[in-house]
Amino acid sequence: MEATTSTYVLRTSIHGHTKDVRALSPLYFPEGSFVSGSRDVSAKIWTPNGSDKGFCEGMAFGGHSNFISAVCVLPPSDQFPHGLILTGSNDKTILAYDLESPQPRYKLTGHEDTVCSLAAGKFGTVISASWDKTARVWLGEKCVLHLKGHEAAVWCVALIPAGGLMLTGSADKTIRLWKTGVTERTFRGHEDCVRGLVVLSTQEFLSCSNDFSIRRWMVSGECVATYYGHTGYVYAVACLPNGRDFVSCGEDRTLRVWEDENLVQTITHPTQSVWTVCVLQNGDIATGSSDGVIRVFTKDPALVADAEELVAFEESVARTAIPAQIGDIKTDDLPGPEVLVNPGKREGQMMMVRNGNSIEAHQWSSAEGRWVKVGDVVGGSGSAQGSSGKVDFEGKQYDYVFDVDLGSDMPTLKLPYSSNEDPWMAAHNFLERNDLSQSFLDQVANFIIQQTEQLTLGAVQGAAPCDPFTGAGRYIPGSERNQPGGQFPSNPLQTQHASGPGADPFTGSSRYQPSAATNGPPPKKPSYFPESSYISFDTINKQGVFVQSCLGKLNEFRSQAGKDVSESDLKELEKLVETGDSEATALQMDILWRLMQWPTGILFPVLDILRHVIRYPRVNQNFCNAKDGDRFLSYCCDLLSTDGQPKNHLLAVRVLCNIFQQPDGEQILLKSLEQILERVSKLHAVADKSTKVAISSLVLNFVVGFCKTADAEGKTRCLLQIKELAESNLDDESIFRFLVAVGTAITNDNNCKELTRSLNFRELISKSAKSNQEKVKDCARMLEEALT
């Protein structure tokens, strides 16, 4: 077991950005790396140094025209083996990057204001939040859902890993739970803007707010805990590796660590705003702050910074200036340094002490058992009213209320301002409240600075000017203060045994055909959906025709294969096919795997046998188990390459359909949806009719599977794929299966119905209703009724 310290200690400080670091996210690759986004309009990868405890800059991404406020990382996929980095910006766009180039792979547009939060889910899903009061759901380069309903800016988003659920937090003080584009539940309890969200499990999540609190919620709606400790806005919260404990950061300069629902550590930073926090793969914590520095904290003794750097960090915190209204503090009443010999009452407790002519702020560290100096308290001087006391204006108290004269043709206006506000934000609110042009922004902000001799938080000596849009009173757009049936007995989709080798169960002699006219009441029309069984492509072993046909081809190709396959091996394979699963042996399955490595030009008889036997429980478990399943699935997907053999295309898709017949195969396919659909989508463009029918069957099987597991996100992805594929030239059989898939997806799921309506499936339904095939017309009419 690795040794650890009991508390987090500074590992390193990364000085790689020139302005605020607004967003951080861990990467899947390289190991231990993370990505940062900054107001300096750049995003950068940071990779652990092999030689020391620090990080080196791996790559800097460009492309945005304004500051970056959000980053997230999509998991690795077949198309992007190392994942995909996405950045959201004040320029209203989202850019996507891989690790091969600093230039974006693509751009997502649609938001009408700053993109301030991003979250990544499975199957390539990304959700974005914006000051335009909406969130959007993206799949690849397409916006598939537009989430509307919040009354103010949406500040944060998160995805719950099961059930296709999404969370949004807003400046309207609420959190919304969404499912397939529709609000399922609204969470109320926060008293100010909701700034951050993190999912703990499929049933729980955390939120943080400008009301200085963090709340723990159940997805069912209950707030089960509220955590207090921060003394300013709480900007971000992140989950620790155990899935229960968490960390938070905010405007009070601190990173706070919460374990077993208690605040156990407070780490003060030498800067005003700690904007963002993320947890790295090894459990270390990284923060991004308004001074442009990324700081990494660790419990690993081997990674703790050297003594000199630790002392420098503590001294930089101690030198920080903390603005306060000195006129409201009776200096003589403050205790002297001698009070610091007494222990604090709780982690993070603050105490001001008088040390000569200065006032110092100290914070209690439970872990260290001592008071730590976190800054010198300084005050503002002067006001237009000659007093630093509070002034009432429109029912609220401010430090100042100025008379502003913008010109002889304008009336004198009142400008309220408190010293903890950002001058530019106060100016913006003033102009908006009075319906004035934002062209006056600099003029009004400079007036505030001159009148208050504005002090900013920074080092006491050599302090740099504060970024005008990142302080506690910065612009929060859109916030209140800124705006005055039954199953038919013979279901035609039920698996049928075809009358010939490899025959399609939907087009062979056993396929569904309408009954002939009879006397008496007309028969009920079949209920084409919902489909509850997986579609398979079966064969019958009639007089050994199928076996002998395949084995004959294998014998013919054996000499061309150049592989070590004997006649006795083929006899074993024949036994596997004829005797079924009950006597399947490891030797037989090993022989099959060896044959599967034959050259693609002579592979089709092997794939035909695989298509048949993969339905057997033992064979399915052998190829699709947790250890070997990924390798087998990659093999099948490689056969779907558009430059491959058409015969192999058809059989490979049918193999995938039949894999669904057993639990191991079902499980690996459902988790690999995106990988498979990426290949299938490209193949569909060049596929022949039979292969397209097989593809439509495969997509239908995915829908059936996601209905069984109540995976709304999976069903959503399938509906989007159907919409894309259905826009091409299709035969009636493929259209029929797609219609059944859509009908199955929307049955007892109003959210999927809404999505289907929004995707405009009406055109496909209308076209299908004119088909020459009765079952296509009937199914289209059923679907039309279901959507009405």
VEXLODREN-323649 format. One record per residue (C-alpha): residue in three letters; x, y, z. Coordinates in steps of 0.05 Angstrom, whole numbers, padded with zeros to 5 digits, always signed. Layout:
<atoms>
ALAXYZ ...
</atoms>
This chain:
<atoms>
MET+00000+00000+00000 GLU+00028+00068-00020 ALA+00043+00117+00036 THR+00002+00181+00037 THR-00001+00244+00078 SER-00064+00258+00117 THR-00076+00324+00081 TYR-00065+00353+00012 VAL+00000+00391+00004 LEU+00026+00433-00054 ARG+00057+00391-00108 THR+00073+00445-00159 SER+00052+00513-00187 ILE+00046+00518-00262 HIS+00057+00588-00291 GLY+00034+00575-00363 HIS-00023+00623-00374 THR-00021+00699-00375 LYS-00093+00709-00350 ASP-00146+00673-00308 VAL-00149+00598-00313 ARG-00223+00586-00319 ALA-00229+00511-00333 LEU-00192+00446-00321 SER-00206+00374-00340 PRO-00166+00309-00333 LEU-00145+00273-00397 TYR-00150+00199-00413 PHE-00082+00203-00448 PRO-00025+00215-00433 GLU-00033+00185-00364 GLY-00036+00237-00308 SER-00046+00295-00357 PHE-00099+00349-00358 VAL-00122+00406-00401 SER-00133+00479-00381 GLY-00173+00536-00412 SER-00158+00609-00399 ARG-00178+00681-00410 ASP-00114+00688-00450 VAL-00154+00653-00506 SER-00113+00589-00503 ALA-00123+00517-00480 LYS-00062+00476-00461 ILE-00045+00404-00444 TRP-00002+00392-00383 THR+00037+00327-00378 PRO+00074+00302-00316 ASN+00149+00310-00320 GLY+00186+00244-00318 SER+00244+00274-00279 ASP+00209+00315-00225 LYS+00143+00332-00192 GLY+00121+00384-00242 PHE+00085+00387-00308 CYS+00107+00408-00377 GLU+00066+00439-00431 GLY+00047+00386-00482 MET+00007+00425-00533 ALA-00027+00493-00538 PHE-00092+00497-00577 GLY-00115+00558-00616 GLY-00176+00579-00655 HIS-00221+00619-00609 SER-00228+00694-00616 ASN-00245+00706-00542 PHE-00231+00677-00474 ILE-00241+00603-00460 SER-00289+00589-00403 ALA-00301+00513-00407 VAL-00265+00449-00426 CYS-00285+00376-00426 VAL-00256+00311-00454 LEU-00294+00258-00493 PRO-00273+00186-00479 PRO-00231+00149-00530 SER-00268+00121-00590 ASP-00253+00083-00653 GLN-00246+00149-00690 PHE-00207+00185-00635 PRO-00166+00133-00596 HIS-00140+00184-00546 GLY-00206+00220-00537 LEU-00227+00289-00560 ILE-00218+00356-00524 LEU-00273+00408-00529 THR-00269+00480-00508 GLY-00325+00531-00498 SER-00313+00605-00506 ASN-00339+00675-00498 ASP-00340+00677-00574 LYS-00403+00633-00569 THR-00371+00572-00602 ILE-00344+00504-00583 LEU-00281+00477-00615 ALA-00260+00404-00617 TYR-00187+00381-00618 ASP-00150+00315-00619 LEU-00079+00305-00595 GLU-00050+00307-00665 SER-00055+00381-00681 PRO-00064+00448-00645 GLN-00117+00467-00696 PRO-00190+00447-00684 ARG-00220+00387-00719 TYR-00288+00421-00722 LYS-00329+00478-00694 LEU-00398+00475-00661 THR-00441+00537-00669 GLY-00512+00553-00646 HIS-00506+00587-00578 GLU-00522+00661-00578 ASP-00477+00680-00519 THR-00417+00654-00480 VAL-00409+00579-00474 CYS-00392+00573-00400 SER-00395+00498-00384 LEU-00386+00432-00420 ALA-00396+00359-00400 ALA-00381+00295-00438 GLY-00421+00230-00437 LYS-00419+00163-00471 PHE-00430+00151-00545 GLY-00397+00218-00561 THR-00451+00260-00528 VAL-00432+00330-00504 ILE-00477+00379-00467 SER-00461+00454-00466 ALA-00487+00511-00423 SER-00491+00583-00444 TRP-00509+00653-00420 ASP-00563+00651-00473 LYS-00606+00615-00420 THR-00603+00549-00457 ALA-00564+00484-00460 ARG-00550+00444-00522 VAL-00537+00370-00532 TRP-00487+00352-00587 LEU-00471+00287-00621 GLY-00410+00293-00664 GLU-00418+00357-00703 LYS-00494+00360-00696 CYS-00537+00394-00644 VAL-00590+00342-00629 LEU-00627+00375-00571 HIS-00638+00448-00550 LEU-00657+00451-00476 LYS-00700+00512-00462 GLY-00735+00531-00398 HIS-00688+00567-00352 GLU-00705+00640-00340 ALA-00632+00663-00335 ALA-00562+00643-00356 VAL-00546+00569-00352 TRP-00479+00565-00315 CYS-00466+00491-00309 VAL-00484+00423-00337 ALA-00473+00350-00320 LEU-00492+00282-00348 ILE-00518+00225-00305 PRO-00487+00160-00332 ALA-00551+00119-00335 GLY-00619+00133-00363 GLY-00599+00190-00410 LEU-00609+00242-00355 MET-00579+00311-00358 LEU-00572+00367-00307 THR-00569+00442-00316 GLY-00556+00496-00263 SER-00576+00568-00275 ALA-00573+00639-00251 ASP-00648+00632-00239 LYS-00627+00593-00175 THR-00655+00527-00200 ILE-00628+00460-00225 ARG-00666+00422-00278 LEU-00664+00348-00293 TRP-00675+00333-00367 LYS-00692+00269-00404 THR-00691+00269-00480 GLY-00700+00344-00483 VAL-00757+00351-00433 THR-00753+00376-00361 GLU-00766+00317-00314 ARG-00757+00355-00249 THR-00737+00423-00222 PHE-00694+00427-00159 ARG-00703+00489-00115 GLY-00665+00508-00053 HIS-00606+00551-00072 GLU-00615+00625-00057 ASP-00570+00651-00113 CYS-00540+00630-00179 VAL-00522+00556-00186 ARG-00449+00553-00210 GLY-00427+00481-00210 LEU-00452+00409-00213 VAL-00419+00342-00204 VAL-00451+00273-00208 LEU-00434+00225-00151 SER-00475+00165-00175 THR-00536+00148-00216 GLN-00577+00171-00157 GLU-00539+00230-00126 PHE-00506+00295-00147 LEU-00476+00358-00116 SER-00488+00431-00133 CYS-00452+00494-00112 SER-00477+00566-00113 ASN-00464+00640-00104 ASP-00503+00632-00039 PHE-00438+00605-00008 SER-00466+00534-00001 ILE-00460+00464-00030 ARG-00520+00418-00033 ARG-00526+00343-00041 TRP-00588+00321-00080 MET-00622+00256-00096 VAL-00644+00250-00169 SER-00713+00237-00142 GLY-00715+00309-00118 GLU-00695+00311-00044 CYS-00639+00356-00018 VAL-00607+00309+00033 ALA-00551+00354+00058 THR-00526+00426+00055 TYR-00453+00442+00067 TYR-00429+00510+00093 GLY-00357+00533+00100 HIS-00342+00579+00042 THR-00346+00654+00056 GLY-00357+00674-00017 TYR-00386+00649-00082 VAL-00373+00574-00093 TYR-00353+00566-00166 ALA-00337+00492-00175 VAL-00342+00424-00142 ALA-00309+00359-00161 CYS-00315+00287-00137 LEU-00256+00250-00105 PRO-00238+00180-00129 ASN-00279+00144-00075 GLY-00343+00172-00107 ARG-00367+00200-00040 ASP-00320+00256-00017 PHE-00309+00320-00056 VAL-00271+00385-00063 SER-00296+00456-00077 CYS-00268+00524-00093 GLY-00292+00596-00097 GLU-00287+00671-00091 ASP-00261+00666-00019 ARG-00192+00646-00046 THR-00198+00575-00021 LEU-00198+00502-00042 ARG-00236+00462+00009 VAL-00235+00387+00020 TRP-00297+00351+00046 GLU-00292+00280+00074 ASP-00348+00240+00106 GLU-00392+00302+00096 ASN-00345+00346+00139 LEU-00298+00402+00119 VAL-00230+00373+00135 GLN-00181+00420+00100 THR-00179+00491+00074 ILE-00123+00512+00026 THR-00121+00588+00016 HIS-00092+00615-00049 PRO-00054+00680-00059 THR-00107+00707-00106 GLN-00180+00727-00102 SER-00217+00677-00147 VAL-00205+00602-00149 TRP-00246+00590-00211 THR-00241+00516-00223 VAL-00220+00450-00193 CYS-00210+00380-00221 VAL-00186+00313-00194 LEU-00130+00279-00233 GLN-00124+00204-00247 ASN-00079+00192-00187 GLY-00125+00231-00139 ASP-00085+00296-00140 ILE-00125+00360-00142 ALA-00112+00417-00192 THR-00140+00487-00185 GLY-00143+00545-00234 SER-00143+00617-00208 SER-00150+00690-00227 ASP-00074+00700-00223 GLY-00065+00653-00283 VAL-00031+00599-00242 ILE-00050+00526-00239 ARG-00034+00494-00172 VAL-00032+00419-00161 PHE-00040+00389-00091 THR-00024+00318-00071 LYS-00026+00268-00013 ASP+00032+00228-00042 PRO+00095+00243-00001 ALA+00138+00228-00062 LEU+00104+00284-00101 VAL+00103+00339-00049 ALA+00139+00402-00069 ASP+00207+00416-00037 ALA+00211+00456+00028 GLU+00232+00520-00008 GLU+00171+00520-00054 LEU+00125+00504+00004 VAL+00151+00563+00044 ALA+00146+00609-00017 PHE+00073+00588-00026 GLU+00055+00601+00046 GLU+00090+00669+00045 SER+00054+00690-00019 VAL-00012+00674+00015 ALA+00008+00714+00077 ARG+00027+00775+00034 THR-00042+00778+00002 ALA-00083+00840+00014 ILE-00156+00830+00036 PRO-00201+00891+00023 ALA-00247+00911+00080 GLN-00284+00973+00103 ILE-00235+00994+00157 GLY-00284+01048+00180 ASP-00331+00993+00203 ILE-00278+00958+00244 LYS-00257+00983+00312 THR-00183+00969+00309 ASP-00174+00977+00384 ASP-00224+00921+00397 LEU-00185+00870+00357 PRO-00142+00820+00396 GLY-00066+00819+00389 PRO-00023+00761+00362 GLU-00024+00728+00431 VAL-00095+00702+00416 LEU-00066+00656+00363 VAL-00039+00609+00417 ASN-00111+00585+00426 PRO-00135+00532+00377 GLY-00191+00547+00328 LYS-00261+00518+00335 ARG-00268+00491+00265 GLU-00230+00480+00200 GLY-00223+00545+00160 GLN-00244+00591+00217 MET-00220+00662+00204 MET-00193+00711+00256 MET-00169+00783+00249 VAL-00114+00805+00296 ARG-00081+00872+00308 ASN-00005+00871+00297 GLY+00021+00941+00310 ASN-00012+00988+00260 SER-00035+00932+00213 ILE-00091+00882+00214 GLU-00075+00810+00195 ALA-00123+00754+00175 HIS-00107+00684+00201 GLN-00142+00619+00184 TRP-00145+00556+00228 SER-00117+00493+00197 SER-00142+00431+00233 ALA-00093+00386+00196 GLU-00033+00428+00217 GLY-00061+00446+00285 ARG-00042+00520+00277 TRP-00065+00588+00253 VAL-00039+00605+00183 LYS-00033+00677+00161 VAL-00073+00687+00097 GLY-00066+00761+00086 ASP-00065+00833+00110 VAL-00132+00869+00116 VAL-00133+00935+00079 GLY-00190+00985+00069 GLY-00218+01033+00018 SER-00214+01108+00029 GLY-00260+01165+00013 SER-00327+01167-00022 ALA-00370+01217-00057 GLN-00409+01222+00006 GLY-00351+01229+00053 SER-00366+01165+00090 SER-00351+01092+00084 GLY-00416+01072+00118 LYS-00473+01036+00083 VAL-00522+01075+00040 ASP-00592+01053+00022 PHE-00613+01052-00051 GLU-00677+01019-00077 GLY-00682+00976-00014 LYS-00610+00951-00014 GLN-00548+00975+00023 TYR-00485+00997-00014 ASP-00419+01026+00006 TYR-00428+01084-00043 VAL-00484+01116-00084 PHE-00455+01164-00135 ASP-00488+01219-00176 VAL-00469+01208-00249 ASP-00474+01262-00301 LEU-00467+01234-00372 GLY-00478+01300-00407 SER-00520+01363-00410 ASP-00576+01326-00447 MET-00580+01270-00396 PRO-00609+01272-00326 THR-00566+01258-00265 LEU-00570+01185-00248 LYS-00555+01145-00185 LEU-00499+01093-00188 PRO-00496+01045-00128 TYR-00431+01009-00114 SER-00400+00966-00060 SER-00326+00955-00052 ASN-00329+00880-00063 GLU-00359+00891-00132 ASP-00322+00894-00197 PRO-00323+00966-00225 TRP-00338+00943-00296 MET-00394+00898-00272 ALA-00425+00954-00231 ALA-00419+00999-00292 HIS-00451+00947-00336 ASN-00510+00938-00289 PHE-00518+01013-00283 LEU-00521+01023-00358 GLU-00569+00965-00368 ARG-00615+00988-00312 ASN-00619+01057-00343 ASP-00624+01034-00416 LEU-00559+01066-00434 SER-00510+01045-00488 GLN-00453+00999-00466 SER-00406+01046-00503 PHE-00405+01085-00437 LEU-00377+01024-00400 ASP-00305+01046-00394 GLN-00324+01117-00377 VAL-00369+01095-00319 ALA-00321+01042-00294 ASN-00263+01091-00292 PHE-00307+01140-00255 ILE-00319+01088-00201 ILE-00245+01072-00196 GLN-00226+01146-00189 GLN-00279+01160-00137 THR-00263+01100-00093 GLU-00188+01094-00105 GLN-00206+01022-00121 LEU-00162+00971-00086 THR-00155+00902-00117 LEU-00136+00838-00084 GLY-00065+00817-00100 ALA+00004+00821-00070 VAL+00011+00882-00026 GLN+00071+00904-00066 GLY+00071+00904-00142 ALA-00001+00884-00147 ALA-00026+00875-00218 PRO-00092+00905-00241 CYS-00153+00861-00233 ASP-00187+00831-00294 PRO-00251+00873-00299 PHE-00297+00815-00315 THR-00276+00762-00264 GLY-00291+00793-00196 ALA-00347+00776-00149 GLY-00393+00827-00181 ARG-00377+00810-00254 TYR-00432+00804-00306 ILE-00480+00745-00295 PRO-00522+00749-00358 GLY-00595+00734-00354 SER-00596+00737-00278 GLU-00651+00775-00242 ARG-00608+00833-00223 ASN-00590+00845-00296 GLN-00661+00843-00325 PRO-00719+00895-00302 GLY-01019-00031-00551 GLY-01025-00105-00553 GLN-00980-00157-00589 PHE-01005-00189-00653 PRO-01001-00266-00647 SER-00958-00272-00709 ASN-00912-00213-00703 PRO-00878-00202-00771 LEU-00814-00182-00736 GLN-00808-00246-00696 THR-00747-00287-00715 GLN-00763-00338-00769 HIS-00724-00398-00795 ALA-00708-00386-00868 SER-00716-00440-00920 GLY-00647-00435-00948 PRO-00576-00424-00924 GLY-00565-00354-00898 ALA-00634-00330-00919 ASP-00660-00265-00889 PRO-00715-00281-00839 PHE-00756-00221-00864 THR-00756-00238-00938 GLY-00755-00314-00941 SER-00815-00360-00949 SER-00829-00358-00874 ARG-00835-00283-00872 TYR-00899-00250-00850 GLN-00953-00247-00904 PRO-01023-00217-00896 SER-01077-00270-00886 ALA-01123-00286-00944 ALA-01194-00260-00940 THR-01241-00303-00899 ASN-01314-00301-00879 GLY-01331-00267-00813 PRO-01301-00205-00781 PRO-01238-00178-00812 PRO-01174-00198-00776 LYS-01139-00147-00732 LYS-01081-00112-00763 PRO-01014-00135-00735 SER-00981-00094-00681 TYR-00913-00081-00711 PHE-00884-00049-00649 PRO-00859-00048-00596 GLU-00811-00103-00615 SER-00784-00140-00553 SER-00741-00194-00585 TYR-00675-00188-00620 ILE-00675-00201-00694 SER-00627-00256-00716 PHE-00606-00285-00783 ASP-00614-00359-00773 THR-00604-00420-00817 ILE-00633-00489-00814 ASN-00590-00551-00821 LYS-00637-00585-00871 GLN-00602-00650-00891 GLY-00536-00618-00875 VAL-00540-00572-00936 PHE-00514-00512-00899 VAL-00457-00550-00866 GLN-00434-00585-00928 SER-00438-00521-00970 CYS-00393-00483-00921 LEU-00345-00540-00908 GLY-00338-00551-00983 LYS-00317-00478-00991 LEU-00269-00484-00932 ASN-00236-00545-00963 GLU-00231-00509-01029 PHE-00198-00448-00997 ARG-00154-00486-00947 SER-00095-00490-00994 GLN-00100-00416-01011 ALA-00103-00395-00938 GLY-00032-00416-00923 LYS-00054-00429-00852 ASP-00045-00491-00810 VAL-00116-00520-00816 SER-00122-00595-00825 GLU-00179-00639-00848 SER-00189-00661-00777 ASP-00198-00588-00757 LEU-00253-00581-00807 LYS-00286-00644-00780 GLU-00285-00612-00711 LEU-00318-00550-00740 GLU-00371-00593-00772 LYS-00386-00624-00704 LEU-00394-00554-00674 VAL-00445-00534-00725 GLU-00484-00600-00725 THR-00485-00616-00651 GLY-00499-00545-00627 ASP-00477-00512-00563 SER-00484-00571-00515 GLU-00419-00603-00538 ALA-00380-00542-00560 THR-00306-00549-00540 ALA-00249-00501-00531 LEU-00212-00536-00588 GLN-00270-00523-00636 MET-00273-00450-00618 ASP-00197-00443-00625 ILE-00202-00474-00695 LEU-00256-00424-00713 TRP-00214-00366-00688 ARG-00155-00390-00731 LEU-00199-00394-00792 MET-00224-00324-00778 GLN-00153-00299-00793 TRP-00156-00322-00865 PRO-00147-00270-00920 THR-00210-00228-00930 GLY-00219-00252-01002 ILE-00234-00323-00979 LEU-00263-00308-00911 PHE-00338-00309-00926 PRO-00352-00383-00911 VAL-00317-00375-00844 LEU-00361-00315-00828 ASP-00423-00353-00849 ILE-00406-00407-00798 LEU-00391-00354-00746 ARG-00458-00321-00759 HIS-00492-00387-00745 VAL-00454-00411-00683 ILE-00446-00343-00648 ARG-00518-00352-00625 TYR-00496-00411-00582 PRO-00487-00392-00508 ARG-00418-00424-00501 VAL-00391-00396-00566 ASN-00420-00327-00552 GLN-00390-00327-00482 ASN-00323-00350-00510 PHE-00317-00292-00559 CYS-00355-00238-00522 ASN-00331-00245-00450 ALA-00300-00187-00412 LYS-00229-00210-00428 ASP-00234-00224-00502 GLY-00296-00185-00523 ASP-00262-00121-00543 ARG-00214-00158-00588 PHE-00270-00197-00621 LEU-00312-00134-00631 SER-00253-00098-00662 TYR-00246-00157-00710 CYS-00319-00151-00731 CYS-00315-00075-00739 ASP-00253-00081-00782 LEU-00293-00123-00831 LEU-00341-00064-00840 SER-00287-00021-00873 THR-00315+00010-00937 ASP-00257-00017-00978 GLY-00271-00089-00956 GLN-00306-00146-00990 PRO-00382-00137-01002 LYS-00395-00210-00981 ASN-00358-00198-00917 HIS-00397-00134-00904 LEU-00463-00170-00906 LEU-00441-00228-00863 ALA-00404-00184-00812 VAL-00467-00143-00800 ARG-00508-00207-00793 VAL-00456-00233-00743 LEU-00466-00170-00702 CYS-00542-00179-00704 ASN-00536-00251-00679 ILE-00487-00232-00623 PHE-00547-00200-00588 GLN-00577-00269-00576 GLN-00536-00282-00513 PRO-00523-00239-00451 ASP-00448-00231-00460 GLY-00457-00209-00532 GLU-00515-00163-00513 GLN-00473-00129-00460 ILE-00412-00116-00503 LEU-00453-00090-00561 LEU-00494-00041-00520 LYS-00432-00010-00490 SER-00399-00006-00559 LEU-00456+00030-00595 GLU-00415+00089-00619 GLN-00357+00047-00645 ILE-00405+00004-00686 LEU-00449+00061-00712 GLU-00388+00099-00736 ARG-00370+00041-00781 VAL-00441+00024-00801 SER-00457+00096-00820 LYS-00399+00098-00870 LEU-00413+00028-00896 HIS-00486+00044-00909 ALA-00467+00095-00962 VAL-00435+00040-01006 ALA-00475-00020-00984 ASP-00519-00063-01028 LYS-00593-00077-01013 SER-00582-00139-00970 THR-00529-00105-00928 LYS-00574-00045-00917 VAL-00629-00091-00893 ALA-00579-00123-00845 ILE-00558-00054-00820 SER-00629-00033-00807 SER-00639-00098-00768 LEU-00576-00083-00727 VAL-00601-00014-00709 LEU-00668-00044-00690 ASN-00633-00093-00644 PHE-00597-00035-00610 VAL-00664-00001-00598 VAL-00693-00065-00568 GLY-00632-00071-00523 PHE-00635+00001-00498 CYS-00709-00006-00485 LYS-00694-00067-00441 THR-00643-00028-00402 ALA-00684+00037-00402 ASP-00624+00074-00431 ALA-00654+00138-00459 GLU-00587+00164-00484 GLY-00576+00100-00524 LYS-00646+00105-00554 THR-00633+00177-00572 ARG-00568+00159-00608 CYS-00605+00105-00647 LEU-00660+00153-00668 LEU-00609+00202-00693 GLN-00574+00148-00733 ILE-00640+00124-00763 LYS-00656+00196-00783 GLU-00589+00201-00819 LEU-00592+00134-00854 ALA-00665+00142-00874 GLU-00648+00203-00915 SER-00612+00158-00965 ASN-00644+00115-01019 LEU-00674+00055-00983 ASP-00715-00005-01003 ASP-00781-00020-00969 GLU-00753-00074-00924 SER-00700-00028-00894 ILE-00752+00027-00885 PHE-00799-00022-00851 ARG-00747-00042-00799 PHE-00729+00030-00785 LEU-00803+00047-00775 VAL-00808-00011-00725 ALA-00746+00014-00690 VAL-00775+00084-00682 GLY-00841+00057-00659 THR-00806+00012-00608 ALA-00765+00070-00582 ILE-00824+00117-00570 THR-00871+00065-00538 ASN-00885+00087-00467 ASP-00832+00141-00473 ASN-00860+00211-00482 ASN-00790+00240-00483 CYS-00770+00198-00543 LYS-00835+00218-00576 GLU-00817+00291-00568 LEU-00748+00278-00596 THR-00777+00241-00655 ARG-00823+00299-00669 SER-00766+00348-00664 LEU-00724+00307-00713 ASN-00780+00313-00764 PHE-00793+00239-00779 ARG-00858+00261-00811 GLU-00827+00262-00880 LEU-00804+00190-00874 ILE-00872+00168-00847 SER-00909+00205-00902 LYS-00865+00174-00955 SER-00873+00104-00925 ALA-00949+00111-00923 LYS-00947+00110-00999 SER-00907+00045-01004 ASN-00930-00013-01047 GLN-00920-00060-00988 GLU-00979-00065-00941 LYS-00937-00077-00879 VAL-00896-00014-00892 LYS-00959+00028-00902 ASP-00993-00002-00840 CYS-00931+00008-00797 ALA-00924+00081-00821 ARG-00997+00094-00803 MET-00987+00063-00734 LEU-00927+00107-00722 GLU-00965+00168-00746 GLU-01020+00153-00695 ALA-00970+00141-00640 LEU-00938+00209-00652 THR-01004+00246-00655 
</atoms>
